[in-house]
Amino acid sequence: MSTWWTYLEWQARLVKRYLTPGPAPAPITLFIDREELDRSFGADQEDPALSLTRAVVSKLDFGRPSQLFGQLLAEASGGPAFQLEPPPYLPLLALTVLAASEMGRDNEISPNAYYARLDDLLVAANTTVDTKYVQASFDVIQRMWEELAIWVSSQPALGVLTARNHKHFTKIGHSTSQALIRRSDRARLTSFFAAIDLRADAVPSEEQMLSALRFWCARDRGFSRPFVKALHDPEPDGQLLPVLMQTARTWDGNVVSASGRRWLPILLGLDLVEWRASWQIRWRQGLPEDLLEFTDGRVVLISEPDYSDLFDLTGSLPPVMDSVGTRFKATGETSVAMHKPKEVYVLVEDPRAAMWIEAQGLEPAEEHLLVVTPSRKAEVESFLRAAAAINPHERLPMSWLGVDNNLVPGWLIYRDCVFSKIALEKAIAAMGRSLISELRPDHPPVPRLVNGLKLPVPFGRSNTYITGGEPDLLLPVGAEARSVVACLDGECTRLLTSDFPIKLRANQLLEPGEHRLTVDGHVLVFHICESVPNFGMAPASREPAMTSWSAKVGSDSTVEPGLIARGRHTEVWAVDFRGHAERVEEPVAPRWLEECGLGPPLSYQPVLSSDVVFLVKVLRQQVLSIVPVSTHAPEFQHLDEDSAALWKLIGLTGPSVRCTSPIADYLAAWTTHGR
C-alpha cells in the first residue's frame, strides 16, 4: 500500500476517473461517497476518504479562516475555457460531494446539516476549523463549480457537467446535486433488497433491478431528491446502476439504518382482551437481543421470542396515548427502532401474538381495524361507504370507538373492515392520493407467488403446494396499472397489474408436478404435490408446565419457573425464604454445540434449591418481574449487602410488577426484620 496521495496526485486520479473522454460524449456526474472511493481507489489507498481529506487540508489557508480556499484560487491562472487541464479544484469539490453523501435522515443530527458532515471529515484528518468560517468561505465553491462546468463545455469530447445549484441552498447546491446516493439512501436500499427477497446467488439483471426499484419508489421511501431524480431519469446516469448493482451483490441480508444498525419499525398493537394499546417490534432473524435507549431515558430490552413473530420487550416503552402521533426512536448497540406516525393505522389480527398488529395496507377478505386521526374522519368514512356500496352483500364497517375511548384516546377506531378484491380495487382507484399510501397494500415490487397451501419446508421444497391449494400471482402496480404478458407452462395470456392477488388455477386445478410461470421478465417455478406426506406424531407442546400462584398451592409446594432467556443485560436473582438473594448465573454451553458449529441455547432452565421462593429479574436498577416458585412463610435473617440492595429495589417497585399477597408479606418482613 502506497503512502497518502498529495493534492496533485488526487487531482490527476480524479481527472482520469471522471474527465477522460469516452466512446461518445455523456453527462458527467462527480459522484463521490465512501464506497465509490473504495471501489475506485481502494487498491492504492488504505482509506481513500481520509487520504482525500488530508490532501485537501494541505491546501487550506488556516491562517486566514475567512479566506480558507484562497491558495487554490491563486493557483488557478487564466480563464477556465482556455486551460488545457481542468481547474485545480477537483479534490476540493470531491470532498464537498463526499460530505453531501454523508448526510442522512437517520443521523443523530439534522438530515440537512451539511457543514456538520464536512466538519466530521476534517476532524477525522486531525483538523479543526470553526464551522462559521467554513460556511463563510463557501461562496467560492459555487464559483469553482461554475468554472469547472465552463471548462467541461469547452471539451467537445466530454459532454455536459450535471452539477446544478439549488434555489435555496446556493452555497452547497452544486455539491449536493452530485451526491446521487447518500448514506441514508444506501441504508434504504437494504429495505428494498429485503422487499424483493434478494439472494446473493440470484441478483436480478440491471433492467429488472431498475424496474423493481422504480416500482417500489412509486411511494415515498425517504430517498434523497438527487437519488430519486437519477432513478427516474429516462436514461439513468451511468454511475447509478453500477453503484446499485454493486450494493446488491455485497448486501449481507440485514435491513439497516444510515448508522449501520439493524432497522426495526415500531408497530402499533391493540389487545382487545386485556384492553390495552402498546408498541411492538417485529422479530428480525439473527438479532437475539439488544438494549434500546429512548431519548427520554427509557430503556427496553428486546429479546428473541419463543413462539411469536414479535420481540419480547422488557422495560417501559412510551405510552401509546402520548406518542401515537409523534416520531420517536430508540438506539441500541446493534439496532435502531423507530416509530413513524401515520394518520391512518391499518391493523390485522395476529393469532400468535394474540393481538391486532399494524400492517401495511388493506388486504381482500381479511378483517381489519382502522385507527384514524379525527382530521381524516370524512375521507376514511367516504372510502368505507364506497367500498361497501360496490358489493351489496358487504356491510358498512362500524365507527366502533369515538375519540373519547380509553384504548387510543383522541383517535377513532373502526372495526369489521372486510372487503372483497373488487370492492377494494374500485374504492382505492377512486380515492384521493393523500390516503392511498395508508390504505393501499404495500407489496414487493416484483412478481411473486402468494397465498396457497404450502408444504412445510422441512418436508419439501419451499415452493411446493398441495393440490387444491395452488398459489396466486401478485403483480406489482407501481405508479399506474399496466398490461403484462404471463405464460404458465407455455400458455400465454395478458394480465392487468393489481395490488391484489390474481388466481392462477382459473377454472381447473393445476396438475401435480412442476409448473413454470414467466411474467414481466421473471421466471417463477413452483410444484404441486398430490397429497400430504405422513408427518408422524405431533410435537409436544412447548409451553412450560406452570402452576400459577394461588391459595391452592400448599406450604412448601413448588412451581416450575420455566425457561429463562439468556441475556447480557438482565440480572436474575433467586431469593430464599430467609430473604437472602443469590445471582443466578447462566450455565456454560456444552462444548459439543460449538464443535457442531452451533451457538449457545437461547434459554436455560435454572437449577434452584428448595429454599428459593422468588425469581427476580432486574435491568439497570429496575425490577422487571417477580416470579414466585414456591411458598414458605418469611423468616428473615441477617442480609448481606447484595440482598439488602435487592430488597430496597423491590420496595421501590410499583405494584404492577410486585405480586399482591406473597411479596407483600415478604416486604413487611423486610421492613420489620431485614433492614
N, C-alpha and C positions, 0 to 999 in steps of 0.2 A: 504494500500500500504506500502510495507516494505521500509527500508532505502536503500541507494545506496549499491550495492554489492561491496565487496572487490575484489581484483585481484584474490585471490584464489577461491572465490565463482564463479567468471566468468569462471575460468579455469575448475572447476567442472561441471558447467552448459554446457559449450561448449563440454566437453568430452562426457557428457551424450547425447547431441543433435547430434553430428557428428561422434563420435568414439565409439559408442555402437554397438556390433555385432548384425546383423540381422539374418533372417532365412538362408541366404546364402551370401557369400562374394559378394560385389558390389563396383563399383567405388565410391570414396569418394571425394566430392567437398565441400570445406569450403566456401560455398556461403553465403555472408552476405550483406544485404543492409537495409535501414531503415524499409521498410515494412516487410522484413523477420524477423528482430529483434523484431518488434512489434508483429508479429504473434507468434513467438516462446517464447518470454519472457515478452510481454506487460502485462500479467496478474499479474506479480510480480514487474515490474519496470515501473514507470510512463513514463520515457523517456529512453528506453534501450540504444539508441545510446549515449546519454550523460553519462549514467551510465558506459558503457563500456569504453568510453574515459577517464573518471575520474579514473577508476581502472588502466588503462594503465599508465596514467600520474603519478600515485603514485609510479610507478616503474622506472621512467625515472630519470637519473642522470644529473640534470641541472647544477650541479657544474662542470661537465666535458662535455661540449657540444659535443666534438669530440668523446666521449665515452658514448653517450646518452643511449645506451641499455646495458651498462656494467653490471649493477646489475642483470639483467635477465640472462645474460651469466654465471655469477658467481654462480647463484642458480642451474644451470643445471649441475649435477655431474655425471660422468661416461659417457660411450658411450650410445647413444640413443637406440641401439639394445638390451642393457642389462637392461634397465629400465622397471619396472613393470608398471609404469604410463607414459603417454605421456610427452614429454619435456614441461616445464612450459612456452611455448611460445604462446599458443592458443589465449589468449585475445589480445596480441600484433599483431599476424598475422591476427586475425579477424578485428582489427582496420585498418590494411593496406588494407584489401579487402574492407572494408566499404568506405575508401577513394577512391578506384578504382571505386566503384559503383556510386560515386557522379560525376564522370567525364561525360561530355556530350557536344555534338556539339552545343547545344543551349545556353550554358552558356556564360556569358559576356567575360570570358577569354578563352584561347585556350582549345580545347577539350582534348588535351593531357597533360594539366597542372596538373599532378598528385599531386605534392607536395603542390600546392595551395589548393587543396581539403583537403589534410591532415591537412594543416595549419588551414583551416576553422573549422575542428573538434576540434583542440586543442584550438583555440580561444574561441569556444563555451564553453569549460570547464575552461575558465579564465586562460589559459596557453599560454604564448608567448615564442617561441623559434625561432631563426634565421633559415630560410629555408635552408641556406647553410650548417648548422651543421646537420640538419636532413638528407639532401641528402648525406653528407659525411659519416654519420653513417650507411647508408642503406646497405652497403656491408654485414653486419652481418645478414640482413633479409634473403638474399639468403641462407646463411648457416643455419639459423633456419628452413627454408622450407625443406632443404635437410635432416636435422636431423629428422624432423617430418616424411618425406617420408620413411626414413630408419626404424623408429620405427613402422610405419604402416605396412611396408612389413614384419616385424618380428612377426606380429599378423595374423596368417592364417585365422582367422575367420572374419577379417575386409574387406580385398580387397586391392585395389590399390588407392593411392592418385593421383588425376588427375592434381595437380599443375605442370605446366611446365614453364620453363624460356623462355624469349624472346631473339631472337638472337641479337637484338639491345639494348632494354631496360632491361639490365640484372639485375639491382637493383630492379625493380618493376615488372619484368615479371611474377614471380610466383603469386604475388598478383592480377595482372590484369587478369590472366588466370582463377581465381576463381570467378571473378565478372561476373557471367553469364548474369545478367540483370542489366544494368546501368540505371541511372536516365533518360538518353536520350532514352534508349530502352523502358522503361515504357511509356514515352510520345509518342513514335512512335506506340506503341501498340494501343493507342486510335484512330489513323488513321485507323488501321486495323479493329478495332471494328466497326468504322463507315462504312467501306467498306462492311462489312458483315451484316449491319443493325442489330447489336446485341441488343437484348432486355433483360432486367433483368429477365423477366418471361420465356425466351426461350433460355437459354445458351446452345450451342451445346455440344455434348459429347466431351471427350478428343480426341478421334480419329478424329472426324470431325474438331475440332478446330486446331489440329496439322496439318492435311492435308490442310486445308484452309490457314493457316499461311505459310506453305511451298510453296504453290502456289503463294501467294502474294509476297513472298520473292524471287521469280524467277527473279524479278527486284531488283536492289539495292534500298533499302528503307532507308538506313542510319543507320541500326542497327550496334552495335559494333561487332567486329570479334568473341569474345567468345560466344555471343548470337547466331550468325549465325552458328557457329561450333556446338554448342549444339543442335540447332534446326534441323540440317540436319544429326545429328548422327543417324545411323540405330536404335540404342536403346537410345532414348533421356534420358539425365540424370534425375534421379528420382526427382530432385528438380525443374527442368524447368517446367514440366507440372503442378505441384501444384501451382507454382507461376503464371503461365499463366492463369489457371482456376480461381484462387482467384482474380487476377486483372480483369478478365472478369466479375465476379459476382459483383464486387464492382464498376464497371465503372459507372460514373454519366452521360454519354451521351455527354460529351464535348471532342472535339479534342484539345489537349493541347501541349505545348512545354515543354522542360525539366524544365523550370522555373515555370511551373504550369499555365501559362497564356493560354488563348484561342489561337489556332493556325490558322492563316489567310494567305493563299498563296496570293501573289500579282501577278495578271494576266495581260498579255498584251492585250490591247484593241485598235482597229482601227475603227475610224469613217470616212467612205468614203464619207459622205455628207459634214460634216464640215472639212474634210481632216485634221485629226489630230490623233496622236498616244498618248495614255495615259495609265496609270496604273490603274487597277480596283481591287476591293476586293469583293469577293462573300459574300453575307449576311449569317450570322450564327444565327439561331434561339436562342433566349434567350440572345442576346447581343445587347441591344438597341443603345448603343453608347460607344465610348471610344476616348480618346485623344492620338494619336500616335505621338511620337517624334523620328525623324531620327537622325542619328549620326552627320549629318551636321547642326543640329539645326532646321531643318524644322519641322513644327507642322501641323498635319492633324487631323481633327475631322471626325470620321466615325459615321454615324447615320443610324438608321433603315429606309429603303426606303418605300415609299408609294406603289409603283407598281412593281418596278424592283426586280430582284434577286441579285442586286449588291448594296453594301452600298452606301449611299450618302456621298461623300467626300467633305469636306470643308477645303480648305487650298491648299498648294503647294507641290505636290509630285515631286520627281526628274524627270527632262526631260528624256523622253524615249531615245532620241538620245545619251545621255550621260551615260545611266545606263543599256541599254538593255543587254549588255554582262557582267554585273558585279553582284555579290551577294550583296544585301543590305537588311536592315531590320529596322523596326520602333517598338518601345516598348511603350505600354500603361499601364494603371493601371491594366486592366484585360485581355489584349490580346497582342499578338505579331504578326506582319505581316512581311513576308519575301519574297523576290524575289530570286528564284534560276535560274541562267542563263541557257539557252539551246542553242544548235547550230541550231535547227530547231523548230520553233514555229508553231503549228497547230491551226488555228482559225476557228470557226464556227459562223454563223450569229445568234445573239440573238435578236429576234424581240422586246422583252420587253425592252431591253437596247438600241435598235436602233443602234447597232454597232456590230462589229466582236470581239469575245472574245476568248481568249486562251482556248483550250480544251486538253483533254488527248488522243491523237491519232486520226487516221482516222476512220471514220465510213462509211459503204457502202451506196451508193445512197444519200449521203449528201454532199453539196457543202462546200469546204474548201478554205481558204487562207493559203499559206505556207510562212513564213518569215524565210529566210535561210541565215546563215553566208556564205560569199564567199568561205571559205575553204571547205564547204560541197557541193558546186555547182555541181561538177561532179557526186557525189554519188546520190544526190537527183534527178538530171535530168535522170540518168540511171534508177532509180526506177520508175520515172514517165513514161518514154518510155516503160519500161517493163510492167507496169500496163495497159497502153493504148493499147499495142500490143496484149494483151491477148483477148481483145474484139474489133474487127474491127469497131464496131459502136461507140466506145468511141474516143473522140478527145484528142489530147495531150494537157495537161494543158499549159497555156501560161506563159512564163517568162515575167511577166507583167511590173515590175519596176526594173530597174538596181540599182547598188549601189549608183548612183548619185541622187536617188529620195529624195524628201523633206518630205516624210512621216516617214520612218525609215531609215535615211541616213546611208550608209555603208552596208546595208543589201539588199538581193534580195527578191522580193515578187512575188509569183506565184499565179495565180487565175484559176478559172474553174477546180479545183481539185475535180472531181466527178468520183467515180469508183463503179463498181459492186462488189458484195461479192466475186465472183470467181476471179476477177482481183486482188483484194486486197490480198486475201489468197495466191495466187501464187506468186505475186510480193514480198510480205513480206517474204515468205518462202525462196526466192532466195536472199534476201537482206543480206548484211553484218551485223554482230552483233552490230557494232558501232552505227547504226541508228535505230535498232529495238525498243529501248526504247522510241525514239522520235516519231515514226510513228505508232507503233502498239498500238491498243486500250488498255487502262488500265482499264479493267473491274474488278468488285468484284471477289474474289477468290472462290465463292460458286455458285452453280446453282441458277438461278433466272429467273423469267418471265420478259420480256421486250417488248416494243412496244405495239401493240394492242390498241383498243379504249376502254378506261376505263370509267366506270360510275363514275361521280363525287362523291367523298367520302361522302358529306352530304346526298346523296340520296341512298346510299347503301354501301355494304362492300368495303373496299379498294382494294379487289382483284376481283371485278366484272367487266366483259367485255360485250360489246354489240355484238350481233350476226353479223358476218361479220368482226368484229374487234378483233378476237381471238389473244391471245398473242403469242410471240415467246419464245423459250427457249435459254438461254445463258449458255453455258458450259465452264468453265474456262480451258485454256490450261495448264497453269503452265510452267514448263521448256520445255516440249515437248508434242505433241498431243498423245492421248490415246483413246482406245475404252471403252465406258461406256454403260451399260445396262440401258435403260429407259423404264418404264412401265406407260402407260397412260390408266387409267381405266381398269387395268388388262391385257392389250395387250402390250407385251414387244418387244423391238427391240434394236439393237445396234447402238449407235451414236458415231461419232468421235468428240472429243472435238475441239472447234474452238474459235477464237477470235470474231466471228461474229454470229449473231442470227440464230437459226435453227427453221424452221416453224413447228408448231405443227399440224396445220389443214390439211397439206398434200393435198390430192385430194378432200376432202369434209369438209364441215363446221362441227364444233362440235355442238352437240345438246344442247339446253338450259338446265340449271341445274348445279349441282356440278360436278367437274372433279378433279381427284386426280392423280398427276404425281409423281412417285417415281424414283429418279435418283441419283446415286452416294451417297447413304446413306441419302439423303434429301427427304422430302415429301413436295411437293408444291400443295396446294389446291386453286382452283380458280372457279369462277362461270360465266356462260354465261347467259345473260339476253336477251329476245326476242326483246324488244322494249325499247325506252327511255321514262321514265315517264314524265308527264306534269310538267315542271319546273315552270310554272307560268310566270309572266311578267319579262322581262329582267330588271336587276337593272339599275338605272340611272347612268350616267357617273360620275365617281369620280373626274374628272378634275374640278378644281375650275373655276368659271366664271371670267376670267381675260380679261381685255382690255389693250392692250399694249399702252405705252406712244406714242402718235403721235400728229401731228398738228391738227387732227380731234377732239381731246379732248379739249373741250372748257374751258374757265376760270371757276374755282370753281367746275368743274366736278370731280368725284371721280372714283377710280379704286379699286376693291376688292383686298386686299393684300394677300388673300388666307390663307391657314393654315401654322402655324409656328411650326416646330418640337421642342419639349421640349429638353432642354439640360443644363447640369450643367456648361458647359464651355463657350457657346456662349452668348454674350450680344446682346439684341435687343433694339434699341433706336428709339423713334418716334420724328421726327424733324418737327416743325411747320414753317409757312412762316416768322415768326419773327426771325428764327434762333435758337429758344430755343429747347433744346433736353431733353427728359424725358425717363427714363428707362422703358421699357415695362416689367412688372412682369408677370410671369406665373400664371394663375389662380389656385386656390386650387382645387384639385379633389373632386367631390361630395362624401360625406360620404357613400352614398348607394353603391358606387363602391367597397369600402373597405369591407363593410358588406357582399357583394356578393362574396368576395374573388378575386376581380378583381383589377388590377393595374391601375394607372392613365392613361388617354389617351396619345397617343404618340405625339399628336399635339393639337394646340388650335387656335381659331380664336380671334385675338386681337380686343379689343374694342377701337376705336380711335376717337378723336374729329375731327370735321370738319376742324380744322386749320392745321392738320398734312399733310405734303406734301411728306415726305420720311420716309421709314423704313430702318435703317442702322444696319447691323449685324457686330459685332466686336468679334474677337477671339485673345486674348493675344496681345492687342495693334496693331492688324492688321485688317483693314476694309475688310470684306469678300464680302459684296454685298450692293448695294444701290437700294432699290425698291421704285419707285415713286408711290404714292397712290392718289394724287390729283394735280391739277395745280393751282398755285397762284404766282403772282409776289412777289419776296422777299422784305420784309420790315423789315430789321434788326433793332433790338433794343439792349439794353444793355444785354450782355450774362453773365450768371453765369459761375462758374469755370468748371463744367461738360460740359456745352455746348461748351465753348471755346476749351476745350481739344478735344472734338469730332471733331470739325471743323478743328482743327490742324491735326488730324489723316486723315481726308478726304482729306485735302490739300496735304498730303504726299503720298496718294494712287495713284497707277498707273492708266493710262487712261483705261486699260482693265476692271477695276472694276467700275470706275466712268462712269456715263452716259455722253452723248455728250452735248446736249444743256441745259436741265433744271438745272442739277447740276452745270454746268459751270456758269450760271447766278448767282446761289447762292454762288459759290466760289468767284466770282467777288465782290458780295455784302459783303461777309465776309471780304475779303481783304480790301475793302474800308471803311466799317462801323463797321463790327463786332469786329475787333481787338481792 
